[in-house]
Amino acid sequence: MGKNKLKTPVAEQPDPDGFVARRSHHVSGKKFSQSDGDTWQETLAVCEMANVLTIRSYFTNLRTSVRVWD
């Protein structure tokens, strides 16, 4: 088969619903490309701050069960 003629990387091509995945600007390219094999699950939590309800997300490492706020 021939070379992939796509000019746009697969991750940046729009889905049928129009969503386009993009690399977070919070993660540098070198850090992004390193992998430790962990899987993180995002969960939403409702928090009360100064009598105001706020939705925050946190991530759970499925291997170590470590939780971190986004």
mmCIF file as Biopython writes it, N, C-alpha, C and O atoms, coordinates in Angstrom:
data_model
#
loop_
_atom_site.group_PDB
_atom_site.id
_atom_site.type_symbol
_atom_site.label_atom_id
_atom_site.label_alt_id
_atom_site.label_comp_id
_atom_site.label_asym_id
_atom_site.label_entity_id
_atom_site.label_seq_id
_atom_site.pdbx_PDB_ins_code
_atom_site.Cartn_x
_atom_site.Cartn_y
_atom_site.Cartn_z
_atom_site.occupancy
_atom_site.B_iso_or_equiv
_atom_site.auth_seq_id
_atom_site.auth_asym_id
_atom_site.pdbx_PDB_model_num
ATOM 1   N N  . MET A ? 1  ? 0.831   -1.179 0.000  1.0 0.0 1  A 1 
ATOM 2   C CA . MET A ? 1  ? 0.000   0.000  0.000  1.0 0.0 1  A 1 
ATOM 3   C C  . MET A ? 1  ? 0.875   1.242  0.000  1.0 0.0 1  A 1 
ATOM 4   O O  . MET A ? 1  ? 2.031   1.194  0.420  1.0 0.0 1  A 1 
ATOM 5   N N  . GLY A ? 2  ? 0.325   2.352  -0.470 1.0 0.0 2  A 1 
ATOM 6   C CA . GLY A ? 2  ? 1.064   3.597  -0.552 1.0 0.0 2  A 1 
ATOM 7   C C  . GLY A ? 2  ? 1.143   4.305  0.785  1.0 0.0 2  A 1 
ATOM 8   O O  . GLY A ? 2  ? 0.582   3.859  1.786  1.0 0.0 2  A 1 
ATOM 9   N N  . LYS A ? 3  ? 1.857   5.422  0.775  1.0 0.0 3  A 1 
ATOM 10  C CA . LYS A ? 3  ? 1.998   6.222  1.995  1.0 0.0 3  A 1 
ATOM 11  C C  . LYS A ? 3  ? 0.665   6.853  2.363  1.0 0.0 3  A 1 
ATOM 12  O O  . LYS A ? 3  ? -0.201  7.069  1.516  1.0 0.0 3  A 1 
ATOM 13  N N  . ASN A ? 4  ? 0.529   7.137  3.635  1.0 0.0 4  A 1 
ATOM 14  C CA . ASN A ? 4  ? -0.666  7.838  4.105  1.0 0.0 4  A 1 
ATOM 15  C C  . ASN A ? 4  ? -0.635  9.252  3.538  1.0 0.0 4  A 1 
ATOM 16  O O  . ASN A ? 4  ? 0.287   10.012 3.837  1.0 0.0 4  A 1 
ATOM 17  N N  . LYS A ? 5  ? -1.612  9.615  2.737  1.0 0.0 5  A 1 
ATOM 18  C CA . LYS A ? 5  ? -1.635  10.909 2.073  1.0 0.0 5  A 1 
ATOM 19  C C  . LYS A ? 5  ? -2.341  11.979 2.884  1.0 0.0 5  A 1 
ATOM 20  O O  . LYS A ? 5  ? -2.516  13.102 2.412  1.0 0.0 5  A 1 
ATOM 21  N N  . LEU A ? 6  ? -2.750  11.639 4.110  1.0 0.0 6  A 1 
ATOM 22  C CA . LEU A ? 6  ? -3.429  12.622 4.952  1.0 0.0 6  A 1 
ATOM 23  C C  . LEU A ? 6  ? -2.438  13.675 5.427  1.0 0.0 6  A 1 
ATOM 24  O O  . LEU A ? 6  ? -1.350  13.341 5.896  1.0 0.0 6  A 1 
ATOM 25  N N  . LYS A ? 7  ? -2.806  14.927 5.309  1.0 0.0 7  A 1 
ATOM 26  C CA . LYS A ? 7  ? -1.946  16.016 5.772  1.0 0.0 7  A 1 
ATOM 27  C C  . LYS A ? 7  ? -2.163  16.299 7.245  1.0 0.0 7  A 1 
ATOM 28  O O  . LYS A ? 7  ? -1.258  16.794 7.917  1.0 0.0 7  A 1 
ATOM 29  N N  . THR A ? 8  ? -3.346  15.995 7.760  1.0 0.0 8  A 1 
ATOM 30  C CA . THR A ? 8  ? -3.672  16.243 9.153  1.0 0.0 8  A 1 
ATOM 31  C C  . THR A ? 8  ? -3.493  14.959 9.942  1.0 0.0 8  A 1 
ATOM 32  O O  . THR A ? 8  ? -4.009  13.921 9.530  1.0 0.0 8  A 1 
ATOM 33  N N  . PRO A ? 9  ? -2.762  14.992 11.088 1.0 0.0 9  A 1 
ATOM 34  C CA . PRO A ? 9  ? -2.631  13.785 11.904 1.0 0.0 9  A 1 
ATOM 35  C C  . PRO A ? 9  ? -4.002  13.249 12.297 1.0 0.0 9  A 1 
ATOM 36  O O  . PRO A ? 9  ? -4.954  14.015 12.446 1.0 0.0 9  A 1 
ATOM 37  N N  . VAL A ? 10 ? -4.099  11.946 12.462 1.0 0.0 10 A 1 
ATOM 38  C CA . VAL A ? 10 ? -5.382  11.298 12.741 1.0 0.0 10 A 1 
ATOM 39  C C  . VAL A ? 10 ? -6.050  11.908 13.970 1.0 0.0 10 A 1 
ATOM 40  O O  . VAL A ? 10 ? -7.267  12.095 13.972 1.0 0.0 10 A 1 
ATOM 41  N N  . ALA A ? 11 ? -5.282  12.223 15.016 1.0 0.0 11 A 1 
ATOM 42  C CA . ALA A ? 11 ? -5.867  12.762 16.250 1.0 0.0 11 A 1 
ATOM 43  C C  . ALA A ? 11 ? -6.500  14.131 16.046 1.0 0.0 11 A 1 
ATOM 44  O O  . ALA A ? 11 ? -7.325  14.553 16.856 1.0 0.0 11 A 1 
ATOM 45  N N  . GLU A ? 12 ? -6.128  14.832 14.978 1.0 0.0 12 A 1 
ATOM 46  C CA . GLU A ? 12 ? -6.660  16.173 14.753 1.0 0.0 12 A 1 
ATOM 47  C C  . GLU A ? 12 ? -7.749  16.203 13.690 1.0 0.0 12 A 1 
ATOM 48  O O  . GLU A ? 12 ? -8.200  17.283 13.308 1.0 0.0 12 A 1 
ATOM 49  N N  . GLN A ? 13 ? -8.180  15.048 13.206 1.0 0.0 13 A 1 
ATOM 50  C CA . GLN A ? 13 ? -9.258  15.005 12.227 1.0 0.0 13 A 1 
ATOM 51  C C  . GLN A ? 13 ? -10.597 15.045 12.954 1.0 0.0 13 A 1 
ATOM 52  O O  . GLN A ? 13 ? -10.752 14.395 13.988 1.0 0.0 13 A 1 
ATOM 53  N N  . PRO A ? 14 ? -11.559 15.787 12.441 1.0 0.0 14 A 1 
ATOM 54  C CA . PRO A ? 14 ? -12.850 15.883 13.130 1.0 0.0 14 A 1 
ATOM 55  C C  . PRO A ? 14 ? -13.619 14.570 13.086 1.0 0.0 14 A 1 
ATOM 56  O O  . PRO A ? 14 ? -13.587 13.846 12.091 1.0 0.0 14 A 1 
ATOM 57  N N  . ASP A ? 15 ? -14.313 14.275 14.185 1.0 0.0 15 A 1 
ATOM 58  C CA . ASP A ? 15 ? -15.237 13.145 14.240 1.0 0.0 15 A 1 
ATOM 59  C C  . ASP A ? 15 ? -16.486 13.528 13.461 1.0 0.0 15 A 1 
ATOM 60  O O  . ASP A ? 15 ? -16.643 14.688 13.082 1.0 0.0 15 A 1 
ATOM 61  N N  . PRO A ? 16 ? -17.383 12.564 13.216 1.0 0.0 16 A 1 
ATOM 62  C CA . PRO A ? 16 ? -18.640 12.898 12.517 1.0 0.0 16 A 1 
ATOM 63  C C  . PRO A ? 16 ? -19.442 13.979 13.232 1.0 0.0 16 A 1 
ATOM 64  O O  . PRO A ? 16 ? -20.205 14.704 12.593 1.0 0.0 16 A 1 
ATOM 65  N N  . ASP A ? 17 ? -19.277 14.098 14.570 1.0 0.0 17 A 1 
ATOM 66  C CA . ASP A ? 17 ? -20.033 15.121 15.300 1.0 0.0 17 A 1 
ATOM 67  C C  . ASP A ? 17 ? -19.314 16.465 15.331 1.0 0.0 17 A 1 
ATOM 68  O O  . ASP A ? 17 ? -19.817 17.420 15.922 1.0 0.0 17 A 1 
ATOM 69  N N  . GLY A ? 18 ? -18.130 16.552 14.695 1.0 0.0 18 A 1 
ATOM 70  C CA . GLY A ? 18 ? -17.410 17.816 14.611 1.0 0.0 18 A 1 
ATOM 71  C C  . GLY A ? 18 ? -16.348 18.015 15.669 1.0 0.0 18 A 1 
ATOM 72  O O  . GLY A ? 18 ? -15.638 19.020 15.632 1.0 0.0 18 A 1 
ATOM 73  N N  . PHE A ? 19 ? -16.208 17.083 16.625 1.0 0.0 19 A 1 
ATOM 74  C CA . PHE A ? 19 ? -15.199 17.213 17.675 1.0 0.0 19 A 1 
ATOM 75  C C  . PHE A ? 19 ? -13.811 16.999 17.097 1.0 0.0 19 A 1 
ATOM 76  O O  . PHE A ? 19 ? -13.606 16.096 16.286 1.0 0.0 19 A 1 
ATOM 77  N N  . VAL A ? 20 ? -12.857 17.828 17.510 1.0 0.0 20 A 1 
ATOM 78  C CA . VAL A ? 20 ? -11.467 17.683 17.086 1.0 0.0 20 A 1 
ATOM 79  C C  . VAL A ? 20 ? -10.605 17.558 18.342 1.0 0.0 20 A 1 
ATOM 80  O O  . VAL A ? 20 ? -10.564 18.478 19.159 1.0 0.0 20 A 1 
ATOM 81  N N  . ALA A ? 21 ? -9.914  16.420 18.500 1.0 0.0 21 A 1 
ATOM 82  C CA . ALA A ? 21 ? -9.029  16.218 19.647 1.0 0.0 21 A 1 
ATOM 83  C C  . ALA A ? 21 ? -7.751  17.013 19.434 1.0 0.0 21 A 1 
ATOM 84  O O  . ALA A ? 21 ? -7.178  17.002 18.345 1.0 0.0 21 A 1 
ATOM 85  N N  . ARG A ? 22 ? -7.307  17.701 20.475 1.0 0.0 22 A 1 
ATOM 86  C CA . ARG A ? 22 ? -6.075  18.488 20.391 1.0 0.0 22 A 1 
ATOM 87  C C  . ARG A ? 22 ? -5.259  18.286 21.651 1.0 0.0 22 A 1 
ATOM 88  O O  . ARG A ? 22 ? -5.809  18.043 22.725 1.0 0.0 22 A 1 
ATOM 89  N N  . ARG A ? 23 ? -3.948  18.386 21.519 1.0 0.0 23 A 1 
ATOM 90  C CA . ARG A ? 23 ? -3.065  18.251 22.662 1.0 0.0 23 A 1 
ATOM 91  C C  . ARG A ? 23 ? -3.274  19.419 23.613 1.0 0.0 23 A 1 
ATOM 92  O O  . ARG A ? 23 ? -3.409  20.567 23.190 1.0 0.0 23 A 1 
ATOM 93  N N  . SER A ? 24 ? -3.299  19.111 24.893 1.0 0.0 24 A 1 
ATOM 94  C CA . SER A ? 24 ? -3.463  20.144 25.906 1.0 0.0 24 A 1 
ATOM 95  C C  . SER A ? 24 ? -2.262  21.080 25.897 1.0 0.0 24 A 1 
ATOM 96  O O  . SER A ? 24 ? -1.126  20.631 25.745 1.0 0.0 24 A 1 
ATOM 97  N N  . HIS A ? 25 ? -2.503  22.376 26.058 1.0 0.0 25 A 1 
ATOM 98  C CA . HIS A ? 25 ? -1.399  23.328 26.126 1.0 0.0 25 A 1 
ATOM 99  C C  . HIS A ? 25 ? -0.732  23.286 27.498 1.0 0.0 25 A 1 
ATOM 100 O O  . HIS A ? 25 ? 0.283   23.950 27.711 1.0 0.0 25 A 1 
ATOM 101 N N  . HIS A ? 26 ? -1.296  22.506 28.439 1.0 0.0 26 A 1 
ATOM 102 C CA . HIS A ? 26 ? -0.718  22.372 29.773 1.0 0.0 26 A 1 
ATOM 103 C C  . HIS A ? 26 ? 0.400   21.341 29.815 1.0 0.0 26 A 1 
ATOM 104 O O  . HIS A ? 26 ? 1.137   21.278 30.800 1.0 0.0 26 A 1 
ATOM 105 N N  . VAL A ? 27 ? 0.544   20.524 28.760 1.0 0.0 27 A 1 
ATOM 106 C CA . VAL A ? 27 ? 1.530   19.455 28.739 1.0 0.0 27 A 1 
ATOM 107 C C  . VAL A ? 27 ? 2.514   19.715 27.613 1.0 0.0 27 A 1 
ATOM 108 O O  . VAL A ? 27 ? 2.115   19.900 26.463 1.0 0.0 27 A 1 
ATOM 109 N N  . SER A ? 28 ? 3.807   19.730 27.943 1.0 0.0 28 A 1 
ATOM 110 C CA . SER A ? 28 ? 4.816   19.950 26.907 1.0 0.0 28 A 1 
ATOM 111 C C  . SER A ? 28 ? 4.906   18.711 26.014 1.0 0.0 28 A 1 
ATOM 112 O O  . SER A ? 28 ? 4.515   17.618 26.424 1.0 0.0 28 A 1 
ATOM 113 N N  . GLY A ? 29 ? 5.409   18.879 24.823 1.0 0.0 29 A 1 
ATOM 114 C CA . GLY A ? 29 ? 5.517   17.786 23.869 1.0 0.0 29 A 1 
ATOM 115 C C  . GLY A ? 29 ? 6.331   16.625 24.376 1.0 0.0 29 A 1 
ATOM 116 O O  . GLY A ? 29 ? 5.950   15.472 24.174 1.0 0.0 29 A 1 
ATOM 117 N N  . LYS A ? 30 ? 7.452   16.898 25.037 1.0 0.0 30 A 1 
ATOM 118 C CA . LYS A ? 30 ? 8.315   15.827 25.532 1.0 0.0 30 A 1 
ATOM 119 C C  . LYS A ? 30 ? 7.614   15.056 26.648 1.0 0.0 30 A 1 
ATOM 120 O O  . LYS A ? 30 ? 7.662   13.826 26.678 1.0 0.0 30 A 1 
ATOM 121 N N  . LYS A ? 31 ? 6.968   15.770 27.562 1.0 0.0 31 A 1 
ATOM 122 C CA . LYS A ? 31 ? 6.269   15.119 28.659 1.0 0.0 31 A 1 
ATOM 123 C C  . LYS A ? 31 ? 5.095   14.312 28.135 1.0 0.0 31 A 1 
ATOM 124 O O  . LYS A ? 31 ? 4.793   13.238 28.655 1.0 0.0 31 A 1 
ATOM 125 N N  . PHE A ? 32 ? 4.437   14.824 27.111 1.0 0.0 32 A 1 
ATOM 126 C CA . PHE A ? 32 ? 3.275   14.159 26.538 1.0 0.0 32 A 1 
ATOM 127 C C  . PHE A ? 32 ? 3.654   12.831 25.899 1.0 0.0 32 A 1 
ATOM 128 O O  . PHE A ? 32 ? 2.888   11.871 25.977 1.0 0.0 32 A 1 
ATOM 129 N N  . SER A ? 33 ? 4.821   12.759 25.268 1.0 0.0 33 A 1 
ATOM 130 C CA . SER A ? 33 ? 5.195   11.568 24.521 1.0 0.0 33 A 1 
ATOM 131 C C  . SER A ? 33 ? 5.715   10.445 25.410 1.0 0.0 33 A 1 
ATOM 132 O O  . SER A ? 33 ? 5.779   9.299  24.965 1.0 0.0 33 A 1 
ATOM 133 N N  . GLN A ? 34 ? 6.090   10.740 26.657 1.0 0.0 34 A 1 
ATOM 134 C CA . GLN A ? 34 ? 6.556   9.694  27.557 1.0 0.0 34 A 1 
ATOM 135 C C  . GLN A ? 34 ? 5.351   8.965  28.131 1.0 0.0 34 A 1 
ATOM 136 O O  . GLN A ? 34 ? 4.339   9.583  28.461 1.0 0.0 34 A 1 
ATOM 137 N N  . SER A ? 35 ? 5.466   7.656  28.245 1.0 0.0 35 A 1 
ATOM 138 C CA . SER A ? 35 ? 4.344   6.866  28.746 1.0 0.0 35 A 1 
ATOM 139 C C  . SER A ? 35 ? 4.798   5.946  29.854 1.0 0.0 35 A 1 
ATOM 140 O O  . SER A ? 35 ? 5.861   5.330  29.770 1.0 0.0 35 A 1 
ATOM 141 N N  . ASP A ? 36 ? 3.979   5.855  30.907 1.0 0.0 36 A 1 
ATOM 142 C CA . ASP A ? 36 ? 4.291   4.933  31.995 1.0 0.0 36 A 1 
ATOM 143 C C  . ASP A ? 36 ? 3.313   3.765  32.021 1.0 0.0 36 A 1 
ATOM 144 O O  . ASP A ? 36 ? 3.384   2.915  32.909 1.0 0.0 36 A 1 
ATOM 145 N N  . GLY A ? 37 ? 2.404   3.717  31.059 1.0 0.0 37 A 1 
ATOM 146 C CA . GLY A ? 37 ? 1.462   2.623  30.965 1.0 0.0 37 A 1 
ATOM 147 C C  . GLY A ? 37 ? 0.250   2.749  31.873 1.0 0.0 37 A 1 
ATOM 148 O O  . GLY A ? 37 ? -0.591  1.850  31.903 1.0 0.0 37 A 1 
ATOM 149 N N  . ASP A ? 38 ? 0.142   3.845  32.611 1.0 0.0 38 A 1 
ATOM 150 C CA . ASP A ? 38 ? -0.993  4.032  33.511 1.0 0.0 38 A 1 
ATOM 151 C C  . ASP A ? 38 ? -2.227  4.471  32.743 1.0 0.0 38 A 1 
ATOM 152 O O  . ASP A ? 38 ? -2.129  5.083  31.680 1.0 0.0 38 A 1 
ATOM 153 N N  . THR A ? 39 ? -3.385  4.150  33.294 1.0 0.0 39 A 1 
ATOM 154 C CA . THR A ? 39 ? -4.658  4.592  32.750 1.0 0.0 39 A 1 
ATOM 155 C C  . THR A ? 39 ? -5.344  5.444  33.802 1.0 0.0 39 A 1 
ATOM 156 O O  . THR A ? 39 ? -5.441  5.056  34.966 1.0 0.0 39 A 1 
ATOM 157 N N  . TRP A ? 40 ? -5.822  6.614  33.379 1.0 0.0 40 A 1 
ATOM 158 C CA . TRP A ? 40 ? -6.480  7.544  34.298 1.0 0.0 40 A 1 
ATOM 159 C C  . TRP A ? 40 ? -7.935  7.654  33.918 1.0 0.0 40 A 1 
ATOM 160 O O  . TRP A ? 40 ? -8.271  7.739  32.737 1.0 0.0 40 A 1 
ATOM 161 N N  . GLN A ? 41 ? -8.808  7.654  34.922 1.0 0.0 41 A 1 
ATOM 162 C CA . GLN A ? 41 ? -10.245 7.787  34.705 1.0 0.0 41 A 1 
ATOM 163 C C  . GLN A ? 41 ? -10.699 9.125  35.270 1.0 0.0 41 A 1 
ATOM 164 O O  . GLN A ? 41 ? -10.419 9.447  36.424 1.0 0.0 41 A 1 
ATOM 165 N N  . GLU A ? 42 ? -11.409 9.912  34.445 1.0 0.0 42 A 1 
ATOM 166 C CA . GLU A ? 42 ? -11.908 11.213 34.890 1.0 0.0 42 A 1 
ATOM 167 C C  . GLU A ? 42 ? -13.281 11.051 35.533 1.0 0.0 42 A 1 
ATOM 168 O O  . GLU A ? 42 ? -14.136 10.326 35.023 1.0 0.0 42 A 1 
ATOM 169 N N  . THR A ? 43 ? -13.479 11.730 36.651 1.0 0.0 43 A 1 
ATOM 170 C CA . THR A ? 43 ? -14.752 11.709 37.372 1.0 0.0 43 A 1 
ATOM 171 C C  . THR A ? 43 ? -15.124 13.138 37.729 1.0 0.0 43 A 1 
ATOM 172 O O  . THR A ? 43 ? -14.251 13.956 38.018 1.0 0.0 43 A 1 
ATOM 173 N N  . LEU A ? 44 ? -16.409 13.441 37.710 1.0 0.0 44 A 1 
ATOM 174 C CA . LEU A ? 44 ? -16.880 14.767 38.093 1.0 0.0 44 A 1 
ATOM 175 C C  . LEU A ? 44 ? -17.398 14.723 39.524 1.0 0.0 44 A 1 
ATOM 176 O O  . LEU A ? 44 ? -18.028 13.751 39.940 1.0 0.0 44 A 1 
ATOM 177 N N  . ALA A ? 45 ? -17.125 15.783 40.267 1.0 0.0 45 A 1 
ATOM 178 C CA . ALA A ? 45 ? -17.578 15.895 41.643 1.0 0.0 45 A 1 
ATOM 179 C C  . ALA A ? 45 ? -18.251 17.248 41.835 1.0 0.0 45 A 1 
ATOM 180 O O  . ALA A ? 45 ? -17.833 18.245 41.247 1.0 0.0 45 A 1 
ATOM 181 N N  . VAL A ? 46 ? -19.285 17.278 42.655 1.0 0.0 46 A 1 
ATOM 182 C CA . VAL A ? 46 ? -19.953 18.528 42.999 1.0 0.0 46 A 1 
ATOM 183 C C  . VAL A ? 46 ? -19.390 18.971 44.343 1.0 0.0 46 A 1 
ATOM 184 O O  . VAL A ? 46 ? -19.507 18.256 45.338 1.0 0.0 46 A 1 
ATOM 185 N N  . CYS A ? 47 ? -18.780 20.152 44.369 1.0 0.0 47 A 1 
ATOM 186 C CA . CYS A ? 47 ? -18.151 20.676 45.576 1.0 0.0 47 A 1 
ATOM 187 C C  . CYS A ? 47 ? -18.854 21.962 45.993 1.0 0.0 47 A 1 
ATOM 188 O O  . CYS A ? 47 ? -19.322 22.730 45.152 1.0 0.0 47 A 1 
ATOM 189 N N  . GLU A ? 48 ? -18.920 22.181 47.290 1.0 0.0 48 A 1 
ATOM 190 C CA . GLU A ? 48 ? -19.492 23.423 47.800 1.0 0.0 48 A 1 
ATOM 191 C C  . GLU A ? 48 ? -18.353 24.329 48.230 1.0 0.0 48 A 1 
ATOM 192 O O  . GLU A ? 48 ? -17.553 23.965 49.092 1.0 0.0 48 A 1 
ATOM 193 N N  . MET A ? 49 ? -18.281 25.510 47.629 1.0 0.0 49 A 1 
ATOM 194 C CA . MET A ? 49 ? -17.243 26.492 47.938 1.0 0.0 49 A 1 
ATOM 195 C C  . MET A ? 49 ? -17.928 27.820 48.226 1.0 0.0 49 A 1 
ATOM 196 O O  . MET A ? 49 ? -18.544 28.411 47.339 1.0 0.0 49 A 1 
ATOM 197 N N  . ALA A ? 50 ? -17.821 28.286 49.454 1.0 0.0 50 A 1 
ATOM 198 C CA . ALA A ? 50 ? -18.435 29.559 49.858 1.0 0.0 50 A 1 
ATOM 199 C C  . ALA A ? 50 ? -19.926 29.567 49.545 1.0 0.0 50 A 1 
ATOM 200 O O  . ALA A ? 50 ? -20.448 30.536 48.994 1.0 0.0 50 A 1 
ATOM 201 N N  . ASN A ? 51 ? -20.608 28.479 49.902 1.0 0.0 51 A 1 
ATOM 202 C CA . ASN A ? 51 ? -22.050 28.325 49.690 1.0 0.0 51 A 1 
ATOM 203 C C  . ASN A ? 51 ? -22.462 28.349 48.218 1.0 0.0 51 A 1 
ATOM 204 O O  . ASN A ? 51 ? -23.608 28.668 47.903 1.0 0.0 51 A 1 
ATOM 205 N N  . VAL A ? 52 ? -21.541 28.015 47.321 1.0 0.0 52 A 1 
ATOM 206 C CA . VAL A ? 52 ? -21.831 27.925 45.888 1.0 0.0 52 A 1 
ATOM 207 C C  . VAL A ? 52 ? -21.436 26.524 45.426 1.0 0.0 52 A 1 
ATOM 208 O O  . VAL A ? 52 ? -20.327 26.068 45.703 1.0 0.0 52 A 1 
ATOM 209 N N  . LEU A ? 53 ? -22.336 25.846 44.725 1.0 0.0 53 A 1 
ATOM 210 C CA . LEU A ? 53 ? -22.017 24.521 44.201 1.0 0.0 53 A 1 
ATOM 211 C C  . LEU A ? 53 ? -21.208 24.662 42.921 1.0 0.0 53 A 1 
ATOM 212 O O  . LEU A ? 53 ? -21.560 25.431 42.026 1.0 0.0 53 A 1 
ATOM 213 N N  . THR A ? 54 ? -20.123 23.909 42.851 1.0 0.0 54 A 1 
ATOM 214 C CA . THR A ? 54 ? -19.221 23.952 41.705 1.0 0.0 54 A 1 
ATOM 215 C C  . THR A ? 54 ? -18.925 22.528 41.263 1.0 0.0 54 A 1 
ATOM 216 O O  . THR A ? 54 ? -18.731 21.646 42.099 1.0 0.0 54 A 1 
ATOM 217 N N  . ILE A ? 55 ? -18.890 22.298 39.970 1.0 0.0 55 A 1 
ATOM 218 C CA . ILE A ? 55 ? -18.526 20.987 39.439 1.0 0.0 55 A 1 
ATOM 219 C C  . ILE A ? 55 ? -17.036 20.998 39.119 1.0 0.0 55 A 1 
ATOM 220 O O  . ILE A ? 55 ? -16.559 21.837 38.355 1.0 0.0 55 A 1 
ATOM 221 N N  . ARG A ? 56 ? -16.307 20.055 39.713 1.0 0.0 56 A 1 
ATOM 222 C CA . ARG A ? 56 ? -14.873 19.912 39.462 1.0 0.0 56 A 1 
ATOM 223 C C  . ARG A ? 56 ? -14.600 18.500 38.978 1.0 0.0 56 A 1 
ATOM 224 O O  . ARG A ? 56 ? -15.330 17.567 39.314 1.0 0.0 56 A 1 
ATOM 225 N N  . SER A ? 57 ? -13.551 18.346 38.191 1.0 0.0 57 A 1 
ATOM 226 C CA . SER A ? 57 ? -13.182 17.005 37.756 1.0 0.0 57 A 1 
ATOM 227 C C  . SER A ? 57 ? -11.907 16.571 38.469 1.0 0.0 57 A 1 
ATOM 228 O O  . SER A ? 57 ? -11.044 17.386 38.795 1.0 0.0 57 A 1 
ATOM 229 N N  . TYR A ? 58 ? -11.815 15.270 38.698 1.0 0.0 58 A 1 
ATOM 230 C CA . TYR A ? 58 ? -10.591 14.703 39.236 1.0 0.0 58 A 1 
ATOM 231 C C  . TYR A ? 58 ? -10.298 13.413 38.482 1.0 0.0 58 A 1 
ATOM 232 O O  . TYR A ? 58 ? -11.182 12.825 37.859 1.0 0.0 58 A 1 
ATOM 233 N N  . PHE A ? 59 ? -9.055  12.992 38.548 1.0 0.0 59 A 1 
ATOM 234 C CA . PHE A ? 59 ? -8.616  11.808 37.828 1.0 0.0 59 A 1 
ATOM 235 C C  . PHE A ? 59 ? -8.151  10.753 38.817 1.0 0.0 59 A 1 
ATOM 236 O O  . PHE A ? 59 ? -7.500  11.069 39.813 1.0 0.0 59 A 1 
ATOM 237 N N  . THR A ? 60 ? -8.490  9.492  38.539 1.0 0.0 60 A 1 
ATOM 238 C CA . THR A ? 60 ? -8.069  8.367  39.365 1.0 0.0 60 A 1 
ATOM 239 C C  . THR A ? 60 ? -7.180  7.469  38.532 1.0 0.0 60 A 1 
ATOM 240 O O  . THR A ? 60 ? -7.555  7.052  37.436 1.0 0.0 60 A 1 
ATOM 241 N N  . ASN A ? 61 ? -5.985  7.168  39.060 1.0 0.0 61 A 1 
ATOM 242 C CA . ASN A ? 61 ? -5.081  6.226  38.410 1.0 0.0 61 A 1 
ATOM 243 C C  . ASN A ? 61 ? -5.633  4.831  38.677 1.0 0.0 61 A 1 
ATOM 244 O O  . ASN A ? 61 ? -5.758  4.430  39.835 1.0 0.0 61 A 1 
ATOM 245 N N  . LEU A ? 62 ? -5.964  4.088  37.630 1.0 0.0 62 A 1 
ATOM 246 C CA . LEU A ? 62 ? -6.585  2.781  37.804 1.0 0.0 62 A 1 
ATOM 247 C C  . LEU A ? 62 ? -5.609  1.730  38.320 1.0 0.0 62 A 1 
ATOM 248 O O  . LEU A ? 62 ? -6.040  0.693  38.823 1.0 0.0 62 A 1 
ATOM 249 N N  . ARG A ? 63 ? -4.308  1.972  38.206 1.0 0.0 63 A 1 
ATOM 250 C CA . ARG A ? 63 ? -3.317  1.016  38.714 1.0 0.0 63 A 1 
ATOM 251 C C  . ARG A ? 63 ? -3.027  1.248  40.188 1.0 0.0 63 A 1 
ATOM 252 O O  . ARG A ? 63 ? -2.959  0.295  40.963 1.0 0.0 63 A 1 
ATOM 253 N N  . THR A ? 64 ? -2.852  2.522  40.590 1.0 0.0 64 A 1 
ATOM 254 C CA . THR A ? 64 ? -2.433  2.848  41.963 1.0 0.0 64 A 1 
ATOM 255 C C  . THR A ? 64 ? -3.552  3.417  42.812 1.0 0.0 64 A 1 
ATOM 256 O O  . THR A ? 64 ? -3.383  3.556  44.023 1.0 0.0 64 A 1 
ATOM 257 N N  . SER A ? 65 ? -4.687  3.750  42.221 1.0 0.0 65 A 1 
ATOM 258 C CA . SER A ? 65 ? -5.832  4.379  42.895 1.0 0.0 65 A 1 
ATOM 259 C C  . SER A ? 65 ? -5.535  5.791  43.416 1.0 0.0 65 A 1 
ATOM 260 O O  . SER A ? 65 ? -6.281  6.306  44.250 1.0 0.0 65 A 1 
ATOM 261 N N  . VAL A ? 66 ? -4.464  6.418  42.939 1.0 0.0 66 A 1 
ATOM 262 C CA . VAL A ? 66 ? -4.154  7.800  43.301 1.0 0.0 66 A 1 
ATOM 263 C C  . VAL A ? 66 ? -5.168  8.717  42.635 1.0 0.0 66 A 1 
ATOM 264 O O  . VAL A ? 66 ? -5.501  8.546  41.462 1.0 0.0 66 A 1 
ATOM 265 N N  . ARG A ? 67 ? -5.660  9.700  43.402 1.0 0.0 67 A 1 
ATOM 266 C CA . ARG A ? 67 ? -6.624  10.671 42.859 1.0 0.0 67 A 1 
ATOM 267 C C  . ARG A ? 67 ? -5.992  12.061 42.875 1.0 0.0 67 A 1 
ATOM 268 O O  . ARG A ? 67 ? -5.336  12.452 43.841 1.0 0.0 67 A 1 
ATOM 269 N N  . VAL A ? 68 ? -6.204  12.801 41.778 1.0 0.0 68 A 1 
ATOM 270 C CA . VAL A ? 68 ? -5.699  14.175 41.694 1.0 0.0 68 A 1 
ATOM 271 C C  . VAL A ? 68 ? -6.765  15.062 41.076 1.0 0.0 68 A 1 
ATOM 272 O O  . VAL A ? 68 ? -7.468  14.651 40.153 1.0 0.0 68 A 1 
ATOM 273 N N  . TRP A ? 69 ? -6.883  16.294 41.594 1.0 0.0 69 A 1 
ATOM 274 C CA . TRP A ? 69 ? -7.805  17.271 41.031 1.0 0.0 69 A 1 
ATOM 275 C C  . TRP A ? 69 ? -7.261  17.770 39.710 1.0 0.0 69 A 1 
ATOM 276 O O  . TRP A ? 69 ? -6.048  17.866 39.525 1.0 0.0 69 A 1 
ATOM 277 N N  . ASP A ? 70 ? -8.154  18.088 38.796 1.0 0.0 70 A 1 
ATOM 278 C CA . ASP A ? 70 ? -7.762  18.680 37.516 1.0 0.0 70 A 1 
ATOM 279 C C  . ASP A ? 70 ? -7.460  20.136 37.724 1.0 0.0 70 A 1 
ATOM 280 O O  . ASP A ? 70 ? -7.108  20.836 36.775 1.0 0.0 70 A 1 
#
